[in-house]
Amino acid sequence: QVQLAESGGGLVQAGGSLRLSCTVSENIFNFNTVGWYRQAPGKQRELVARINVGGVTNYAASAKSRFIISRYKALNTVHLQMNALKAEDTAVHLCHATIVTRNYWGQGTQVTVSS
């Protein structure tokens, strides 16, 4: 069974940085995409960033120029470097992976940005 384990969340001041990690139980190149979503209280879950098997990345407009998604094949890990964090980035951040039509989710890690 595919498992995704997130780490790296926490409390940070506005303008600070955090690096999230998602470790996947299988070779990340088995997946069409691996990425990050977030969900704030009372809001819909939204895409933050993802990377596909070919290395193409997609970012939400709010994440462009501030966040960088990358992968480390040897450890089956995908990272999300988040810089210049804002209070509106506060949310549970969830790792997500797809294989064709199948979706896999991690438990999520809380990111809290204080203003």
Residue pairs with C-beta under 8 A, 6 or more apart in sequence:
1 25
2 24
2 25
2 26
2 97
2 104
3 24
3 25
3 106
4 22
4 23
4 24
4 25
4 95
4 96
4 97
4 104
4 105
4 106
5 22
5 23
5 95
5 106
5 107
6 20
6 21
6 22
6 93
6 94
6 95
6 106
6 107
6 108
6 109
7 20
7 21
7 23
7 109
8 18
8 19
8 20
8 21
8 109
9 18
9 20
9 93
9 109
9 110
9 111
10 18
10 110
10 111
10 112
11 112
11 113
11 114
12 18
12 85
12 111
12 112
12 113
12 114
13 113
13 114
14 85
14 86
14 87
14 113
14 114
14 115
15 84
15 85
16 85
16 113
17 81
17 82
17 83
17 84
17 85
18 82
18 85
18 111
19 79
19 80
19 81
19 82
20 36
20 79
20 80
20 82
20 93
20 109
20 111
21 77
21 78
21 79
21 80
22 34
22 36
22 77
22 78
22 79
22 80
22 95
22 106
23 75
23 76
23 77
24 31
24 34
24 76
24 77
24 78
24 95
24 97
25 76
26 76
27 73
27 76
28 34
28 71
28 73
28 76
28 77
28 78
28 97
29 53
29 73
30 99
31 53
31 97
31 98
31 99
32 52
32 53
32 98
32 99
32 100
33 50
33 51
33 52
33 53
33 96
33 97
33 98
34 50
34 51
34 71
34 78
34 95
34 96
34 97
34 98
35 47
35 48
35 49
35 50
35 51
35 58
35 69
35 78
35 95
35 96
35 97
36 47
36 48
36 49
36 50
36 69
36 78
36 80
36 93
36 94
36 95
36 96
37 45
37 46
37 47
37 48
37 93
37 94
37 96
38 45
38 46
38 48
38 89
38 91
38 92
38 93
38 94
38 111
39 45
39 46
39 91
39 92
39 94
39 108
40 88
40 90
40 91
40 92
43 91
45 94
46 60
47 58
47 60
48 59
48 60
48 63
48 67
48 80
48 93
49 57
49 58
49 59
49 60
49 63
49 67
49 69
49 80
50 57
50 58
50 69
50 96
51 57
51 58
51 69
51 70
51 71
51 78
57 69
59 67
59 69
62 88
62 89
63 82
66 82
66 83
66 84
66 85
67 80
67 81
67 82
67 83
68 80
68 81
68 83
69 78
69 79
69 80
69 81
70 78
70 79
70 81
71 77
71 78
71 79
72 78
72 79
78 95
80 93
82 89
82 111
85 111
85 113
86 113
86 115
87 113
87 114
87 115
88 113
89 111
89 113
90 111
90 112
90 113
91 110
91 111
92 108
92 109
92 110
92 111
93 108
93 109
93 110
93 111
94 105
94 106
94 107
94 108
94 109
95 105
95 106
96 103
96 104
96 105
96 106
97 103
97 104
98 104
